[in-house]
Amino acid sequence: NMAGYNLPEEVLRDADIAMYQAKSSGKARYEIFDIKMRSQAFSRLEMEQELRSALEQQEFRLYYQPIISLKSNQLVSFEALIRWQHPERGLVSPMEFIPVLEECGLIMPVTEWVVHKSMEQIRACTPAGVQAPTLAINITAGCFRGNGITKCTGNVLAGYGDQTGELVIEITESVLMHDTRHVLDLMHDLRAIGIKIALDDFGTGQS
Protein backbone atom coordinates (compact mmCIF):
# COMPACT_ATOMS: atom_id res chain seq x y z
CA ASN A 1 0.00 0.00 0.00
CA MET A 2 1.68 3.19 -1.23
CA ALA A 3 -0.82 5.58 0.34
CA GLY A 4 0.80 8.31 2.40
CA TYR A 5 4.19 8.16 0.63
CA ASN A 6 5.45 11.19 -1.28
CA LEU A 7 8.93 10.02 -2.27
CA PRO A 8 10.46 6.67 -3.29
CA GLU A 9 13.11 7.23 -0.60
CA GLU A 10 10.40 7.06 2.07
CA VAL A 11 9.25 3.66 0.79
CA LEU A 12 12.81 2.32 0.85
CA ARG A 13 13.41 3.76 4.32
CA ASP A 14 10.39 2.00 5.81
CA ALA A 15 11.17 -1.21 3.91
CA ASP A 16 14.65 -1.12 5.46
CA ILE A 17 13.13 -0.72 8.90
CA ALA A 18 10.90 -3.75 8.36
CA MET A 19 13.85 -5.75 7.00
CA TYR A 20 16.00 -5.08 10.07
CA GLN A 21 13.07 -5.96 12.30
CA ALA A 22 12.79 -9.30 10.48
CA LYS A 23 16.54 -9.92 10.82
CA SER A 24 16.52 -9.21 14.53
CA SER A 25 13.67 -11.70 15.01
CA GLY A 26 15.48 -14.58 13.28
CA LYS A 27 16.27 -15.91 9.84
CA ALA A 28 13.93 -16.84 6.98
CA ARG A 29 11.05 -14.61 7.99
CA TYR A 30 9.40 -11.37 6.96
CA GLU A 31 7.79 -8.41 8.72
CA ILE A 32 4.97 -6.13 7.61
CA PHE A 33 5.89 -2.49 8.18
CA ASP A 34 3.96 -0.78 10.92
CA ILE A 35 4.15 2.94 11.67
CA LYS A 36 5.32 2.09 15.21
CA MET A 37 8.45 0.57 13.71
CA ARG A 38 9.48 3.96 12.40
CA SER A 39 9.27 5.68 15.77
CA GLN A 40 11.09 2.76 17.40
CA ALA A 41 13.84 2.94 14.77
CA PHE A 42 14.24 6.69 15.28
CA SER A 43 14.31 6.23 19.09
CA ARG A 44 16.99 3.55 18.77
CA LEU A 45 19.09 5.79 16.48
CA GLU A 46 18.74 8.64 18.94
CA MET A 47 19.87 6.41 21.82
CA GLU A 48 22.86 5.20 19.81
CA GLN A 49 23.95 8.78 19.23
CA GLU A 50 23.45 9.61 22.90
CA LEU A 51 25.45 6.56 23.99
CA ARG A 52 28.38 7.58 21.81
CA SER A 53 28.29 10.96 23.48
CA ALA A 54 27.89 9.32 26.91
CA LEU A 55 31.17 7.46 26.50
CA GLU A 56 32.98 10.63 25.44
CA GLN A 57 31.38 12.77 28.16
CA GLN A 58 31.90 10.12 30.88
CA GLU A 59 28.22 9.83 31.76
CA PHE A 60 28.47 6.16 32.82
CA ARG A 61 28.55 5.37 36.53
CA LEU A 62 29.59 2.29 38.48
CA TYR A 63 27.75 0.96 41.51
CA TYR A 64 29.05 -1.92 43.62
CA GLN A 65 26.99 -4.71 45.09
CA PRO A 66 28.82 -6.22 48.09
CA ILE A 67 28.92 -10.00 48.41
CA ILE A 68 29.12 -11.30 51.98
CA SER A 69 30.20 -14.77 53.10
CA LEU A 70 27.43 -16.41 55.14
CA LYS A 71 30.06 -18.48 56.94
CA SER A 72 32.24 -15.64 58.17
CA ASN A 73 29.99 -12.59 57.72
CA GLN A 74 32.96 -10.98 55.98
CA LEU A 75 32.94 -8.96 52.80
CA VAL A 76 34.52 -11.19 50.16
CA SER A 77 33.83 -9.48 46.85
CA PHE A 78 32.04 -6.78 44.91
CA GLU A 79 30.04 -6.95 41.71
CA ALA A 80 30.41 -3.90 39.48
CA LEU A 81 27.12 -2.65 38.03
CA ILE A 82 27.00 -0.03 35.28
CA ARG A 83 24.40 2.72 35.05
CA TRP A 84 24.00 5.60 32.63
CA GLN A 85 23.60 9.05 34.18
CA HIS A 86 21.55 10.57 31.38
CA PRO A 87 21.61 14.40 31.49
CA GLU A 88 17.81 14.59 31.18
CA ARG A 89 16.40 11.16 32.13
CA GLY A 90 18.56 10.55 35.17
CA LEU A 91 19.87 7.02 35.88
CA VAL A 92 19.12 4.63 33.03
CA SER A 93 19.01 0.86 33.61
CA PRO A 94 21.46 -1.30 31.62
CA MET A 95 18.45 -3.33 30.47
CA GLU A 96 17.64 -0.37 28.22
CA PHE A 97 21.04 0.54 26.81
CA ILE A 98 23.17 -2.63 26.83
CA PRO A 99 21.31 -4.16 23.82
CA VAL A 100 21.92 -0.94 21.86
CA LEU A 101 25.60 -0.99 22.80
CA GLU A 102 25.78 -4.53 21.42
CA GLU A 103 24.01 -3.61 18.19
CA CYS A 104 26.06 -0.52 17.40
CA GLY A 105 29.48 -1.96 18.29
CA LEU A 106 30.10 0.08 21.45
CA ILE A 107 29.92 -2.81 23.89
CA MET A 108 33.67 -3.51 23.91
CA PRO A 109 34.79 0.11 24.49
CA VAL A 110 32.27 0.47 27.32
CA THR A 111 33.29 -2.88 28.84
CA GLU A 112 36.93 -1.83 28.68
CA TRP A 113 36.00 1.35 30.56
CA VAL A 114 34.15 -0.72 33.19
CA VAL A 115 37.15 -3.01 33.75
CA HIS A 116 39.63 -0.14 34.06
CA LYS A 117 37.41 2.11 36.16
CA SER A 118 36.22 -0.58 38.57
CA MET A 119 39.74 -1.85 39.22
CA GLU A 120 40.89 1.72 39.81
CA GLN A 121 38.07 2.50 42.23
CA ILE A 122 38.36 -0.74 44.17
CA ARG A 123 42.10 -0.20 44.61
CA ALA A 124 41.51 3.39 45.78
CA CYS A 125 39.25 2.10 48.59
CA THR A 126 41.61 -0.69 49.69
CA PRO A 127 44.02 0.08 52.55
CA ALA A 128 47.72 0.03 51.72
CA GLY A 129 49.27 -3.40 51.99
CA VAL A 130 45.89 -5.17 51.87
CA GLN A 131 44.89 -7.25 48.89
CA ALA A 132 41.86 -5.88 47.10
CA PRO A 133 38.67 -7.96 47.31
CA THR A 134 37.48 -10.06 44.40
CA LEU A 135 35.80 -8.01 41.69
CA ALA A 136 33.05 -9.49 39.50
CA ILE A 137 32.11 -7.92 36.17
CA ASN A 138 29.28 -8.91 33.84
CA ILE A 139 30.42 -9.58 30.27
CA THR A 140 27.99 -9.81 27.36
CA ALA A 141 28.16 -11.98 24.26
CA GLY A 142 29.34 -9.04 22.14
CA CYS A 143 32.63 -8.94 24.06
CA PHE A 144 33.48 -12.43 22.82
CA ARG A 145 33.69 -11.38 19.19
CA GLY A 146 37.37 -11.26 18.33
CA ASN A 147 39.77 -11.35 21.28
CA GLY A 148 39.27 -7.86 22.69
CA ILE A 149 38.18 -9.13 26.10
CA THR A 150 41.42 -11.06 26.67
CA LYS A 151 43.55 -8.09 25.60
CA CYS A 152 41.57 -5.68 27.77
CA THR A 153 41.58 -7.74 30.96
CA GLY A 154 45.15 -8.92 30.44
CA ASN A 155 46.42 -5.35 30.11
CA VAL A 156 44.55 -4.22 33.22
CA LEU A 157 45.82 -7.09 35.35
CA ALA A 158 49.38 -6.51 34.13
CA GLY A 159 49.09 -2.83 35.04
CA TYR A 160 48.06 -3.54 38.63
CA GLY A 161 50.33 -6.51 39.21
CA ASP A 162 50.08 -7.99 42.71
CA GLN A 163 47.98 -5.06 43.95
CA THR A 164 44.74 -6.43 42.52
CA GLY A 165 42.47 -9.11 43.91
CA GLU A 166 40.86 -11.81 41.83
CA LEU A 167 38.88 -10.79 38.78
CA VAL A 168 35.75 -12.79 37.97
CA ILE A 169 33.98 -12.49 34.65
CA GLU A 170 30.28 -13.32 34.86
CA ILE A 171 28.69 -14.58 31.66
CA THR A 172 25.21 -15.82 30.79
CA GLU A 173 24.56 -18.99 28.84
CA SER A 174 23.72 -16.89 25.76
CA VAL A 175 27.46 -16.24 25.38
CA LEU A 176 27.89 -19.92 24.51
CA MET A 177 25.03 -20.07 22.03
CA HIS A 178 27.02 -18.81 19.02
CA ASP A 179 30.49 -19.77 17.80
CA THR A 180 31.00 -22.04 20.79
CA ARG A 181 34.51 -23.15 19.83
CA HIS A 182 35.78 -19.58 19.65
CA VAL A 183 34.16 -18.67 22.97
CA LEU A 184 35.62 -21.71 24.71
CA ASP A 185 39.08 -20.85 23.37
CA LEU A 186 38.73 -17.33 24.77
CA MET A 187 37.56 -18.72 28.11
CA HIS A 188 40.66 -20.92 28.29
CA ASP A 189 42.82 -17.86 27.48
CA LEU A 190 41.13 -15.89 30.26
CA ARG A 191 41.68 -18.70 32.74
CA ALA A 192 45.33 -18.87 31.70
CA ILE A 193 45.92 -15.25 32.77
CA GLY A 194 44.28 -15.83 36.14
CA ILE A 195 40.71 -14.71 35.51
CA LYS A 196 37.86 -16.74 36.93
CA ILE A 197 34.60 -17.32 35.04
CA ALA A 198 31.16 -17.62 36.62
CA LEU A 199 27.80 -18.44 35.06
CA ASP A 200 25.30 -15.68 35.82
CA ASP A 201 21.51 -16.19 35.97
CA PHE A 202 22.03 -19.94 36.26
CA GLY A 203 18.83 -21.92 35.82
CA THR A 204 16.80 -19.16 34.17
CA GLY A 205 17.30 -20.42 30.61
CA GLN A 206 18.76 -23.65 29.24
CA SER A 207 21.44 -24.06 31.92
N, C-alpha and C positions, 0 to 999 in steps of 0.2 A: 504494500500500500504506500504510494508515493505522496499521499495527501500531507500537506504541511511542510513539505520540503521546497526550498527555493533554489538551492544550488546542488549540483552533483556531489560537491565536497561534503555536504552535510549527510548525504546518503552513505558515502564511504566512511565517514567518521562514526556514524551509529552502527554500521555493519562491523567496523573494527571493534567497537565496544562489545557487541554481541559475540564476536569471535573469541575475544580474550576471556569473556565470561564462560564460554563453552570450554576453552582450554583449561581454565582453572578448575572446572568441575570434572575433568577427566577426558580421556581420549575417545574418539569415534562417537561424538555426539554433536548436537547443534542447539542453539538457543534462539528464541524469538526475541527481537529487540523490544524492550519496554522502556518507556520514558524515564523510569526510576533508575535504569542502568546508567543513563547519561549523568544524572546528578551524583550517583555513586562514583562514577569514573572521575568526575571533576573534583569530588571531595578527596578521593584517593590521591590524585595528582597534586592537590593543594597540600595534603599532609606530607607527601614525599618532599616537596619543596621546603616545607617548614622543618622537616627532619634534617635535611641537609644544612639548613641554617642553624638548627639546634646543636649540631655537632661542632660547627664553627664557633658559635656563640657560647658554648659550654653550658647549655641549658639542662643537660642530664644530671641527675642526682643519684647518689647511692645511699641506700638504707641497709642496715645490718640486722639480721634476725639472729639472736644468740641461740646457741644449742647447748643445753645443759645435760650433763651426765646424771641419770637417775640414781646411779650407784653412789657417786661421790658428791652430788649437788654442786659440782664445779663446772665453770664455763669451759667447754672444750673446743668450741669452734663458732664461727660466724658464717652465715650465708649472705652473700652480697645480692641485693635486690635493686634493680634499676628503675627509676621513675623519670618522667620527663616534666620539668618545670616549665610548662607552656606560659608565655608572657600574658596570655589572655584567659586561658582555660584553667590555669592552675596545674596541679599535679595530674598527669595523665598516666593511666595504668598501662603496663607493658602489653596487656592483652590487646590493646588498641593499636599500638605502634610497632610492635615486634614483627607481625606479619608483613607490614609495609617495608620495614628495614630489609627483610628477607627478599621481597620481590624486587626492590630497587637496587640491591647490591651493596647496601650500607651496613649489613649485619656484621661483617668482619671488622671494619673500622671502629664501630661502636663497641664490639666485644673486646677489641684490643684496648680501647680506652677503659673499659670496665676492669680488665685484668690489671693494667698499670695503676689506675687510680685506687682500686681497692687494696692492692698490696701496699701502696704508699700510705694510705690512711690507716691501715691496720698497724703498720710499723710505727707510725707516728704516735699511736696510742699505747704501744708496748714499752714497758720500762726497759731501760738500758740493761743489757746482759741477760734479758729474759727472752726465751724463744717465743716468737709470735704464735698465736693460736692458729689452728687449722682454718683455712679459708675455702669456702665452697662457692662455686660460680656456675650458674646455669649456662649451658652452651646449646645453641639450636642447630638444626640440621644444616643450615646454610654455612656454618663455620667449618663443616667437614668437606666442603668443595675445595679441591686443591690441598695444600698443606700449610695454609696460613695459620691455623690454630697451633700447630707444633712450633712454628717459628716464633709466634707471638709469645706463647707461654715459656718456651725455652729461653728467649732473650730476657724476659722478666726475671725468671729464676736465676739466670746467670748474673744479672745485675745486682740482685740482693744477696747472693751467696748464702752463707750460713745464717744470715739474719732472719730469713723467712721461715715460717712454719710450713706445714704440709699444704699443698694446693690440691683441692678436689674439684674435678669437673663433673657436674651433674648433667646427664643427658636423658632424654626420653626415648622410648622405644622407636619413635618415628625416625630417629637418626639412623637406625639400622635398616629401615625399610627400602632404601635405595642405595645402589652401589655398595653392597654389603662388604665385599672384599676390600675395597678402598678404605672404608670406614674402619674395618678391623685392623688394617695395616696402620692407620693413623693412631688407633687406640694402643697398639703395641708400641709405637714410637713415643706416645705420651707416657706410657708406663716406664719406658726405658729411661726417661729423663726425670723420673721420680714423681710423676703426677698420678694421683689416684683417680679412679673413675667410679661414679655411683649412678645407679639407675633411679631417676626421679619419677614420681607419679606411678610407682610400681603397682600393678594390679588394676589400673583404670582402663587399660586397653587390651592388647593381646599378650601382655607379659605372662 
